[in-house]
């Protein structure tokens, strides 16, 4: 109990002249949530026991402790104390002397403070409110209890002249708290960028929900935690949902997993950064010197099932702060060049498993003209790392491009490709014109261990990036020896379940051995075994589990046969091929997000 709570105790006074009374005092000082309500008994005779049954508005306050200082035991030597806390009240039954040697202890004559009741406010208001805490007969308990005191072996209730004096708990005034959208003006010619969602919190934040809507003219690309106080605190549960053309929500619980370290976003007296909403401008082309401001609104009961409200979780309670809307402004400061060249990233929506890697594709279209070469400047979340380039299946490999290079650092990736870089130069060897996106290359991105399942990280195009070098690079295409700007289409990569398994490991024990064909036979012919990873049982990767899979595994193990197809029998990995008819056998056991 804090100092403010300890200072609230007011002596419970019986009605003047009452010979026998039970009284509740006032708790709370209108500032702190916690308070203490004293329970007192006035009697002209020694009291051998008592029953108190007390009710209150459970939507406004709750009882956290009955006799929290153990006065009944330490001061009066009570030997039987029975406490019950309900959603809207509590009961307390006490017998002073119930055990041998029956010393005859009692509550002395006069007015005695017998117990302290710990109470906490569940809500706050614009002004202090005294919530009644009152004695009730025949309402609480099973069977329902009456308020009474025991004197000389006989009970004395209200019907026998026991005066009951009610008390109250003062609910505090709400401390001003806000969630606000930072007014954001992006750099000149930046057609995508992040808008910060902030809070001015007076208490530590254990979790929050943000629900944001936007006007037409932008697309919400992603919701991220990069560079936020939420990320710094080590949020353990993050769930973001995008509603295309409308807005998005994010729910966060800071301390969600064992061992429950109690991490929070602290109250520092300064605005704290909760999340980033990342937008791309989709409105009409801006003239030179023109700008467009898009309104962003924090909205309640619009998105989600059930409908979500913006809130902060503090001290285990949901708080609904003041909401302050904002905007994002896009500005054009250079001449807009018409272009029919477009760059895209991750068109096929590849995913990364937690702590794993994926090859993310970069694509182009050029509706009317072939391309001699391209430069790509891309930005990515720094929790991702960039690895190798793969040209399999790409137009770059198809035209046998002579100069191909990439480098990356600090969240920036540079790709440079020139089809002809050494003589002789062919006039008909170029990236072809196309209206459908063609693959330029795939870049390996790996997810750090601090990225959560379900989190989506933006991969954008950013003119002026330098990667691991020092020369700013822009997104351009070389067409008939002229530099042509590209229209840029940002993407994202999501961390989600990409099941991994060893081909042939039908019993999913981590090894391919004689037990695996036995498991396949039991599944196919006896129906008594149910594999947790059907893909692993498909030893020949034909999309069907049958006798041929048993034969394939046995030949590999004992007859010098070829090993099962990728991902193979030695290192777990994802299934690189679709199963028969485009269906997926599935591998629930290999789902690293479960």
N, C-alpha and C positions, 0 to 999 in steps of 0.2 A: 504494500500500500504506500503511495507517494505521500509527500508532505501535505499536498492540498487535500488529499482524501482524509488524512489523519486529523486535519483541522476542522472537519465538518461536524464532529460529534457534538450534538446538543443534548443535554440531560433530558431524559423522558420524565415528565412531571405528571403525576396523577391529578385527577380533578380535586380541587381544594376540598378538604374535609372527608375524602373517601377513606373508609377504614380498610377496604380490601380492593386492590386495583392492579391491573396489568396494563402497561403503557409502552407505546412505541415512540421513539423520538424522530428527529429529522436527520437525514443523511445528505451529503453532497453540499457543495458550496457554490454551484452554478458555474464553476470553471473546469473542474476535473470530471472525468466520466465516473470515477470510482468514488464510493462513499461508504459510510458505516452508519447503520441505524441501531441505536441502543434499545434493548428490551429490558424493562424494569418491572419489579413487583413491589407493591406496597401492601403490608399486612400488619394487623395488630397482634398476630400470633405467629409462631414459627411455622414456616412452610416446608412440608415434607416432599412436595413434588408439584409439577404443573404441566399443563398442555397448552401450547400456543398454536393456533391455526390462523395464518395470515395470507391475504390475497392482495394482488396488485395487477396492473396492466402489463402483461407479458410482452406486448409489442413495444413497450417503452423502456422497461427495466428488467433486469434479471438478478437473482440472488446467486452470488458466487461462493459464499461461505456462511455457515451457521455456527455461532459461537467460535469465531475465527481466532480469538485469543485464548480459548479453552478456559474461560473464567469459571464455568460450571465445575470443571474438574479441579483446577488449581486453587480457586478461592473457596468454593463451597463443598468440595469433596464428593460431587455427584457420582454415583456408581452405575447408573443406567441412563444413558442419553441416546435417544432415537431421533434421527434427523431425516427429513425427506424434502427434496427440492422439486417443485413442479414448474411447468412452463408459466403458470400464472399465480404462484404462491409457494408457501413452504409450511411445514409443520415441525414442531419440536416438542418431544415428550421427555420428561425428566423425573426420575425417582432418586432422591438423595441417598437413602440407605436401603439397599436391597440385598447386600451380601453380608455373610458372617464376618466379623463378630457382632454386627448390628450396633454400631456405636451411636446411632441416633442423630447423625448430622442433619441439619436443617438450614434453610435460608433464614437469617435472623429477622427479628421484628424491625419494622420501619420500611423505608424505601431503599431497595437494593438493585443496582444494575447487574443483572444476572447473565446477560449475553450480548455480544456484538454481532450484528448481522451485516456481512459484506454484500454490497449491492453495486451493480454497474449499469450505467445508462446505455441503452442500445441505440439511441438516436439523440440528436441535438436539435435545437430550434433557434428561431430568430431572437427569442427572449427566454430567460430561465423559466422553467415550469416545475411546479411541485406535483409530483405524481403520488396520489394517495397510496398508502400502505396500511391496510385495515384488517382488524380482527373479523373473522367470519366463523359462524357456527354451522355445523352440519353440512359442510360443503367439501372440504378437503379431507383426504385420507380414505382408507378402506378398512373398516367401516368409517363413515364420516365422523370427524372429531368435533368436540366442543371445547372452547377455551375455558380453562378452570385452574384452580389451585387446590392443593390438598392440605388440609389442616386437621390434626387430630384423627387421621384416618378417614376423614370425610371430605368429599369434593365440594367446592364452592364455585359455581358458574354464574353467568349473568342473571339467571333466574333466582339465585340465592344471594344476589347483591354484589357480585363482582363487577366493578366498574372497568370497562375496556376503553382505553384512549388510543385512538389511531395516530399514525405518524405519516411521514412522507419522504420522498427522495427527490432532491432538486436536480433536474436534468439541465446540463450546461448549454450555453450559447454556442452555436456552431462556429468554429474557427474558419475564417475565409480560406477556401482552397479552390484552385482552378485547374482546368485542363485547357490549353489554348493552342491554336494553330499559329505558328510563327509567320508573320508577314514576310513573304519571300520574293525577292526580285533576282532573277537569274542573270548570269553574265551575258553580255551581248552575244547574240547568235547561238546561245545555248538553247536548244529545243527540247532538252530533257534535263531533269534535275530533281533534287530531294527537297522536301518540305519537312521541317522539324515539328514534331508534336511535343509540347512541353507541359510541365506541371509546376505550379507553385504550391508545394505541400508543406503543411505545418507539422505533420507526423510522418514517421517512416512508412513507405509504401511496400506492401507485401505482394501486391498484384494489381492489375488494372485491365480495363477493357476500353478500347478506343473504337468508335464507330464514326466514320467520316464519309460524307457525300461530296461530290464535285459537280460543277456545272459542265455543260457541253464544251468541247474544245480541247480536252485532254484525255489521255488514257492513263489509268493507274497501272504502272508496270509491275510494281512489287511493293511490299512493306517489309522493311528491314530494321535491324537493330545496330548496324555498324556505327561505332562512335558514340553510342548512347550510354546513359547512366544504367539503363537496363542491362546492356551487355556487360558493363563493368561490374555490376553486382552479381553476374553469373546466373541469369535467369535459366530455370530448368524446364519450364513448360512454356512453349510459344506456339500459338496457333493463329495463323493469318488466313483470311479468306478474301478474295477479290470478287467484286460484282461488276463485270464489264459494263462500261458506260455509266456506272452509277457511283461506285466508291468501294470501300473495303473496311474490314474489321480486323483487329488483332486482340487476342487475349493472352495475358502473361501471368504466370505464377512464378515468383522468384524462387521459393524453396518448395519444390514439388517431390523430390526424391530423397530416400534415406541417404545419409544419416541425419537429415534435417538440421542444417547448420544455421538456419535462421537468417539468411541473407535478405536484405531489404535495400530499397533506394532511400538513402538517408534524407532527413529534413535538414537542409543546410542554410535556409534563409535565402537561397538563390533558386532561380528557375532550373528545374532538372529536365534533361532530355530523355523522353520516353521512347520515341520511335521515329522512323523516317518513312514518309509516304513519297514514292518515287514516280514522277509523272513525265509523260512525253506529250508535247504539243501536237494536236491533231486538227486544229482549226484551219481557217483560210490562210493562204500565204500572206505573210506580213510585208508591207511595203518598206522600203528603206526608211529607217527612222521610226517605224511603227512599233506598236506593242499590243499585247493582249493580256488582260488580267482575268484570271479564272477564280471564281469564288469557291472556297472550301468551307464546308459546314460540318460541325460536330452534331450528329443527329441521334436521337433516342428512339427506340421502338420502330426502326425502319428496316434494318438488316438482321438476318439470322433467324433460326428456328430453335427455341423461342426467340422473340425479338430481343435485341441487346440494347443495353443502356450504357452510356459512358460512366465509368465508375473507377474509384480507387479503393483498394482493400487495405484497411489500416486497423491494426489491433484486432484482426479477425473479423472485422465488420465491413460491410459495403457502405462506402460514402459516395454521395452523388454531388460532385463539385460544380461550381459555376463553369459554364462552357463559353469559350470565347472563340469565335470563328476567325478565319484569316483568308489569305489568297496567295496565288502564285502568279508572277508576271513574267512573260516571255518578251524579249526585245530583239528587233532586227537592226543591226548596225552596219551591215555590209550589203552589197548588191546581191540580190537573189538570182542565181544562175539557173536557168531551166535545165533539167537533166532527165534523161530517161534511164539512168543507171541507178540501181538500188542494191544496197547491201543488207543482208539478213544474218541472224545468228540463231542457232539451235532450232531451226524450222521443224525438225522431227521430234522436238521436246524430249530429248534424252535426259535421263535422271542419273543422280549420283547416290550410291549407297553410303551410309554413314561411315566416314573414314576411308571411303573408296575413291575410285577415279572413273571418269567417263570421257570419251572423245566427243567433243562438241563441234558441230559443223558450222563453217562460215560459207555463205552462199551469195550469189549475185544474180541480177537480171540486167539485161541491156536490150531494150525492146527493138531497136532498129539497127544498131551498129556493133561490129565486132570490137574486141578489146585487146590491146597489145600488152597491157600489164595493169596491175592494181596495187594500191597501197592501202592497208587497213590499220586504223588506230582504234583499239578497243580497250575499254575499262571494265574491271571486274572487282568483286568483293575481295579484299585482301585476305580473307580467311580461306580463299581458294589459292592453290598453287598451280602454275603452268608447267607442263612437261613437254613431251615430244609432239612433232607434227606428223600426221599420217595422210598420205595422198591417195590411198586405195579408193578406187571408185570415183575419183574427182576429175573435173575437167582439166585441172592442172596436169595430172598424170596423162590424160588423154592427148593433150597437145604437146607433151614432153617439154614443158617449160624449162628453160635453161638456168634461170636465176630464181631460186626459191629460198627464202630465209625468214626466220622469226626470232624474236627475243622478247623477254618480259621481265618486269620488276615493278614492285610497289603498286600493284593493281593496274598496270598498264601493259598491253600486249601490242607489239608491232609485227605486221606481216607484209613482206614485200615480194612480189612475183612479177617477173618480166619474161614473156614467152621466148623472145629472141634476144640474147645478150652477147652472142658471139657470132662472127660471120661464118658462113654466109647467112643472110637474113632473108627469110621467106615472106612473101607478101600475102600468102594465104594461110599462114599458121598463126591463129589468134584464138582467144576465147570467143566462141560463137555468140551471135545475138540470140536472145531467148526471152520469152515472156514468163517462163516457168523457172523458179529458182534452181540454179545448178550449183553443185558442191564445188567450192574452191579448195578447201582442205579441212581436216579435222585437227583440233588442238586438244591435247590431253589436259583436263582440269581435275585436280584432286581436292577433296573436301577435308578440311581440318577436323580434328576430333571435337572441337567446340561448336560445331554446327549441328543443330537439332533436326531430328526427323520432322518433315513437313515444312521446313523453312526453305523459301525460294530466294535465290540470290541473283541480282541483276547482272547481266552481261550486256554492256552498251557499247556504242561507238562514240569516241570522244576525240574530236579534232585537236591537234596540238600535243598529243601524248608523245612521250619519248621512250617509254619502256626502259630497257637497260642501257640505252644510249643517251645522247645529248641533243640530237636533232629533232625538233618537233615534226611530227608526221600527221598529215591529214588524210581523210578518207577520199581517195580520188581514183579515177580510171584514166589510163592513157588510151585515147581514141584518135587515130590518125595524127599522132604526134602532139595532140593537145591534151591539157589536163582538164578533166571533167569531174565536177563534184558529184558525189553519190547521195541519193536519198537514203536515210539511215533508219533501220528498223531494229530497235533494241529487243533483246530476249532475256531469258532467265534460265537458270538451271535449278531444279528442285532436289532437295535431299529426301529421298523416299525409298521405299522397299524395292531393291533390285536383288531378288533371291540368288544366292550363290550355293553351288553344290559341286561335288565330284561326280563325274559321269561314271555310272556303274555302282555307286555306293547306295544300293537300294535300301539297306537298313539304316542308313544315315548315321553310322557310328564313326565316320571320319576316315575309314579305310576301305579299299576295294579288295575283298578276299572271298573265300569260299562261302561265307555266310550270305553274301549278296545274291548270287544266283539262287540259293535256297529260298531267300525271301521273295524273289521274283516268282518262283514256282508256286509258293504258298499263296501269293496274291492272285496269280492268273488262274490256277487250277483248283485251289481249295477254298479261296475266299475267306481265309482265316487270318490273313495278315493285311494290314492297311498301311501302306507306306506314307510317311510324312512328307516325302518329296518324290512325286511321280517322275519329274524330269530326271532325277538321279537314276531311276530304274530303267529309263529308256537308253540302254547301253549303246544301241546302234543309231540313235538320234533320228529315227524315222517317224517320230510323233505317235507311235503306238507301242504299248507294252504287251509283249507276247513272248512265245517260246524263243524267237530269234534273239531277244535280248539276253536270255540265259546262255544261249550258244555263244554269243559275242563275248560275254564276260569270261566264260570257261576257256575259250580259245585264247583270249588275251592272257589269262593267268597261267595256263598249263600247256598250250600248244604253239607258243611263239607267234600268236596272232597279233595283228595291229592293235594299238591301244584305242579305247573308245574315243569318239570325236570330242572336240572342245565342249566344255572347259577341260576335259581329260580326267584321268583317274588320280592325279597327284596333287593338284592345287585347285581349291574351290574357286569358282567363278560363275558369272551369269551365263544363261543359255544364249548363244549368239544367233540361233536360228529359230524361226517360227515353227511350231508343231503342225501336224497335218491339218489341212483345211483352215490354216490360220489360227487354230485354237491353241491354248496354252495348257499343258498338262498341270503346271503349277508346282510350287515348292514352298509350302507354308513354313516348313521347318527352317528354310534358308533365308527367311525374311528377317533382315537385321533390324528392322524398325519395330518388330513385335517384342 
